[in-house]
Amino acid sequence: MSATEDYLGRVHVLIWAITDSLSESERDEVQHLIDHGEPGEGLRSLAWIIVDGDKRVPASIVRGIKDLTEGLVAPEHLPADLDAHALPKPKSTDDLGLVARWREVR
């Protein structure tokens, strides 16, 4: 698996993990950008959807957005208060089973 395929796989797992928190139009907006070669912009949009919609999401989602946009989206283009929308971290070392989900998709 190439680095690009690995990266896109991680992006898709993150979107899949939060899909129940998004409306159909929100999901479509994010997915459209990802499908058209703009995963960083898709994740930037997701960050703004979370903040503008005052959504509370797992800390792993916020961390994933930041990790996956690093070097692609300037930090000042992400919402300054994104961290405030993170739910407390679960006690499990594998937040919400994201590692297991990623292995399933691969």
matplotlib code that plots the C-alpha trace (Angstrom):
import matplotlib.pyplot as plt

x = [0.0, 1.4, 1.7, -1.1, -3.4, -2.6, -3.3, -6.6, -7.6, -7.1, -9.1, -12.0, -11.9, -12.1, -15.1, -16.7, -16.2, -18.1, -20.7, -23.6, -22.9, -23.2, -26.3, -26.5, -25.5, -22.6, -21.3, -21.8, -19.8, -16.9, -16.9, -17.1, -13.9, -12.1, -13.3, -12.1, -8.5, -8.9, -8.8, -7.2, -10.0, -12.5, -11.1, -11.0, -14.6, -15.4, -13.6, -15.8, -19.0, -18.2, -17.6, -20.4, -22.8, -21.7, -21.1, -19.4, -17.1, -14.6, -11.2, -9.8, -11.7, -10.3, -6.8, -7.3, -8.3, -5.3, -2.9, -4.3, -4.3, -0.8, 1.2, -1.9, -4.0, -2.5, -3.5, -5.0, -7.5, -8.9, -11.3, -9.4, -11.8, -11.9, -10.5, -13.4, -15.7, -13.8, -15.5, -13.3, -11.0, -12.2, -10.1, -9.3, -6.0, -7.8, -10.3, -13.6, -11.9, -10.5, -7.4, -9.6, -11.8, -8.8, -7.6, -11.0, -11.0, -7.5]
y = [0.0, 3.4, 6.3, 8.1, 5.1, 4.8, 8.5, 8.4, 5.2, 7.1, 10.0, 7.7, 5.9, 9.2, 10.3, 6.9, 7.2, 10.5, 9.9, 9.5, 13.0, 14.6, 15.4, 14.0, 17.4, 17.8, 14.3, 14.9, 18.2, 16.6, 13.5, 15.5, 17.3, 14.1, 12.3, 15.1, 15.0, 17.6, 15.5, 18.4, 20.7, 18.1, 17.8, 21.6, 21.7, 19.0, 21.0, 24.0, 21.8, 20.6, 24.0, 25.9, 23.1, 23.1, 19.4, 17.4, 14.7, 12.2, 13.6, 11.1, 12.9, 16.3, 14.8, 13.0, 16.2, 18.0, 15.1, 14.5, 18.2, 18.9, 20.3, 20.6, 23.2, 26.1, 26.0, 29.4, 28.0, 25.6, 26.8, 28.1, 26.5, 23.0, 21.4, 22.8, 20.4, 17.3, 14.9, 13.7, 10.9, 7.4, 5.4, 2.9, 3.2, 2.6, 5.5, 4.1, 1.2, 3.4, 1.2, -1.9, -0.1, 0.9, -2.7, -3.8, -1.3, -2.3]
z = [0.0, -1.0, 1.4, -0.4, -0.2, 3.5, 4.1, 2.2, 4.1, 7.4, 6.1, 5.2, 8.5, 10.3, 8.2, 8.8, 12.5, 12.7, 10.0, 12.5, 13.8, 10.3, 8.3, 4.8, 3.3, 5.6, 4.9, 1.1, 1.3, 3.0, 0.9, -2.3, -1.5, -0.5, -3.7, -5.8, -4.5, -1.7, 1.5, 3.4, 2.4, 3.2, 6.7, 7.1, 6.1, 8.6, 11.4, 10.6, 10.4, 13.9, 15.3, 13.5, 14.3, 18.0, 17.7, 20.4, 18.9, 20.3, 21.1, 18.6, 15.8, 16.7, 17.0, 13.7, 11.9, 13.2, 12.4, 8.9, 7.9, 9.2, 6.3, 4.1, 5.9, 7.7, 11.4, 11.2, 8.6, 11.2, 13.9, 16.9, 19.2, 17.6, 20.8, 22.8, 20.8, 21.8, 24.3, 27.1, 26.0, 26.7, 29.1, 26.4, 24.6, 21.3, 21.1, 19.9, 18.1, 15.3, 15.0, 14.6, 12.1, 10.1, 10.0, 8.7, 5.9, 4.8]

ax = plt.figure().add_subplot(projection="3d")
ax.plot(x, y, z, "-o")
ax.set_aspect("equal")
plt.show()
